């Protein structure tokens, strides 16, 4: 089920030229880490950084794990 949701998000994000990441949940943003097109990466990182202080312990753990995906 999570894979289906993730694939749907990935396809829907790629269809829009300018993406408003503020409308996505923190969990959705975390799932997208490493899969965001280069042209949208700056706004994606900005939204993640804005939410970093409000993330709970589990979300921060996932964030740190997925940072490696973004650096590739």
Buried (B, 14 or more C-beta within 10 A) or exposed (E): EEEEEBEEBBEEBEEEEEBEBEEBEBEBBBBBBEBBEEEBEEBBBEBBEEBEEEBEEEBEEBBEEBEEEBEE
